[in-house]
Amino acid sequence: MKKIFKTVVFSTLLLGVLTASCNLVMLTPSPETMLTPIPSFTPTKIALTATQAIPTASATPGFAPFCDSSSASAAPLVQCQPPLAEESSTFCIKKDPYNLILIDKGMTYQVLTDGFKCTDGGIQDGKQLLTCTGQYSAYFALSVCDPACAVPTVEAAVTACPQGYNYNTFQGCCSQEAQQVAPNCQAYEFRTTSCVVRCFEFQKEGKCKRNSWACTWNEKDKVCELRK
């Protein structure tokens, strides 16, 4: 009887060990299940906005004062007479046209039209004589300036301005506007004479037009005429 009881107890214990082993094997996770998936991360673009305004320049002891908005661009009043230029005569030398122009002594000048030039011809009747030449029967512009008529400026010990500002010599202060300097100049227009005076000899239109600097074709009368 004892032998049978021991056999039953041993069998029961062996069955319990096998069952526990099976359960242990079933509860052990596989290597695949032990890996925890990492969620993907997509970077997000963040728009940066300026939250601080650009500081406005302020007057400091090292800079000149700021101009008043109503007077920063005001042009100074200058009592200057416009420089004069008058034509003395026109003539031709070896079929080259010339204009003699008189301006006041001490004036400066500049030819504004390409193809023309003026040179000093000395003093005549207290005036400065200019000898100008260029194309036949053509207009040219001449600018005459008076350097003696200077625009008055404000004397100041400090003429420095902060970045982005310009010193206005007329007002003696700093301004964001560019200083416009208008010199005392006057532009005049003159016309050279025609050194071809026998336009009527050009009986064909083509020949007349080839000398169009001096002649013009009259379509009505079919004649070549001196350009007026």
GIZI-V693691 format. One record per backbone hydrogen bond with DSSP energy under -1.0 kcal/mol. CO is the residue of the C=O (numbers start at 1). NH is the residue of the N-H. E is the energy in kcal/mol with one decimal. If there is no record, write none. Layout:
co	nh	e
CO	NH	E
CO	NH	E
This chain:
co	nh	e
1	5	-2.0
2	6	-2.3
3	7	-1.8
4	8	-2.0
5	9	-2.3
6	10	-2.7
7	11	-2.0
8	12	-2.1
9	13	-2.4
10	14	-2.5
11	15	-2.2
12	16	-2.0
13	17	-2.3
14	18	-2.2
15	19	-2.3
16	20	-2.3
17	21	-2.3
18	22	-2.3
19	23	-2.4
20	24	-2.1
21	25	-2.3
22	26	-2.3
23	27	-1.6
24	28	-1.0
30	34	-1.0
60	63	-2.0
65	174	-2.9
68	71	-1.5
68	72	-1.5
78	80	-1.3
86	102	-3.1
89	100	-2.9
91	98	-2.8
93	96	-1.2
96	93	-2.4
98	91	-1.9
99	132	-2.8
100	88	-4.0
100	89	-1.0
101	130	-3.1
102	86	-2.2
103	128	-3.1
104	107	-1.6
108	145	-2.8
110	143	-3.1
113	116	-1.2
117	133	-2.2
119	131	-2.8
122	129	-3.2
124	127	-1.6
127	124	-2.8
128	103	-2.3
129	121	-3.8
130	101	-2.6
131	119	-1.9
132	99	-2.7
133	117	-2.0
138	192	-2.6
140	190	-2.8
141	112	-2.5
142	188	-2.9
143	110	-2.1
144	186	-2.5
145	108	-2.2
146	149	-1.1
148	150	-1.4
160	64	-2.8
162	165	-1.8
166	175	-2.9
168	172	-2.6
168	173	-1.0
169	154	-3.2
173	168	-3.1
174	67	-2.9
175	166	-3.7
183	185	-1.8
184	146	-2.3
186	144	-2.8
188	142	-3.0
190	140	-2.7
193	137	-1.5
198	201	-1.5
199	202	-2.0
201	203	-1.3
204	208	-2.0
205	209	-2.5
206	210	-1.5
208	211	-1.1
209	212	-1.5
211	214	-1.9
211	215	-3.0
214	227	-3.6
216	225	-2.9
218	222	-1.6
218	223	-1.2
223	218	-3.2
225	216	-2.8
